[in-house]
Amino acid sequence: MNIYVGNLDFKVNENDLQELFDEYGTVSSAKIISDKFSGRSKGFGFVTMDNDDEAKKAISELNGTVYSNRDLVVNEAKPKRTDSNRF
């Protein structure tokens, strides 16, 4: 399952994100999204967990919790929107 993690502190890196979710199960990948020009974090990222039960537990337990002085927004990621499915 692909998990969206928002409202991240700009100092949080991919290792931090992986460690946070490792407590709930096996993490396949953790990615912080950064600005393509400045390289600075955009304050959100994605975590992939193969086991849906572990992913759902992580979502329910981490959403709304404080991490690095920020209230996390954690939910199942929606498919990336393209121009063809805007409406």
C-alpha positions as CSV (number, residue, x, y, z in Angstrom):
1,M,0.0,0.0,0.0
2,N,1.2,3.5,-0.8
3,I,0.9,5.9,2.1
4,Y,0.9,9.7,1.9
5,V,2.6,11.4,4.8
6,G,2.0,15.2,5.0
7,N,3.0,18.2,7.1
8,L,6.5,16.9,7.6
9,D,9.1,19.1,9.1
10,F,11.5,20.2,6.3
11,K,14.4,18.6,8.2
12,V,12.9,15.1,8.2
13,N,14.8,12.8,5.7
14,E,13.9,9.5,4.1
15,N,15.7,7.5,6.8
16,D,13.7,9.3,9.5
17,L,10.5,8.5,7.6
18,Q,11.5,4.8,7.2
19,E,12.3,4.4,10.9
20,L,9.0,5.9,11.9
21,F,7.1,3.4,9.8
22,D,9.4,0.4,10.6
23,E,7.7,0.3,14.0
24,Y,4.5,-1.0,12.2
25,G,6.0,-3.4,9.8
26,T,8.2,-3.8,6.7
27,V,8.8,-0.7,4.7
28,S,9.5,-1.3,1.0
29,S,10.4,2.4,0.3
30,A,10.3,5.8,1.9
31,K,10.5,8.9,-0.3
32,I,10.5,12.6,0.6
33,I,9.3,14.9,-2.2
34,S,11.6,17.8,-2.9
35,D,11.5,20.9,-5.0
36,K,13.2,20.2,-8.3
37,F,14.9,23.6,-8.4
38,S,16.0,24.2,-4.8
39,G,16.2,20.5,-3.7
40,R,14.4,21.5,-0.5
41,S,11.8,19.2,1.0
42,K,8.2,20.1,0.1
43,G,7.0,18.8,3.5
44,F,5.5,15.6,2.4
45,G,6.4,12.1,1.2
46,F,5.3,8.6,0.5
47,V,5.9,5.3,2.2
48,T,5.2,1.9,0.6
49,M,4.4,-1.1,2.8
50,D,3.6,-4.5,1.2
51,N,1.4,-5.7,4.0
52,D,-2.0,-3.9,3.9
53,D,-2.8,-4.7,7.6
54,E,0.5,-3.2,8.8
55,A,0.0,-0.2,6.5
56,K,-3.6,0.4,7.8
57,K,-2.3,0.1,11.4
58,A,0.4,2.7,10.7
59,I,-2.1,5.0,9.1
60,S,-4.6,4.8,12.0
61,E,-1.9,5.2,14.7
62,L,0.2,7.9,13.1
63,N,-2.4,10.2,11.5
64,G,-2.7,13.3,13.7
65,T,0.3,12.5,15.9
66,V,3.1,14.9,16.5
67,Y,6.4,14.2,14.9
68,S,9.3,16.7,14.9
69,N,6.9,19.3,16.3
70,R,4.4,18.9,13.4
71,D,0.9,17.2,13.4
72,L,1.3,14.5,10.8
73,V,-1.3,13.9,8.1
74,V,-1.2,10.2,7.2
75,N,-3.5,8.4,4.8
76,E,-3.7,6.0,1.9
77,A,-2.2,7.7,-1.2
78,K,-4.5,8.5,-4.0
79,P,-3.4,7.8,-7.6
80,K,-1.4,10.6,-9.2
81,R,-3.8,12.9,-11.1
82,T,-3.1,13.5,-14.8
83,D,-4.7,16.0,-17.1
84,S,-6.9,13.3,-18.6
85,N,-8.6,12.5,-15.3
86,R,-9.0,16.0,-13.9
87,F,-12.8,16.2,-14.3
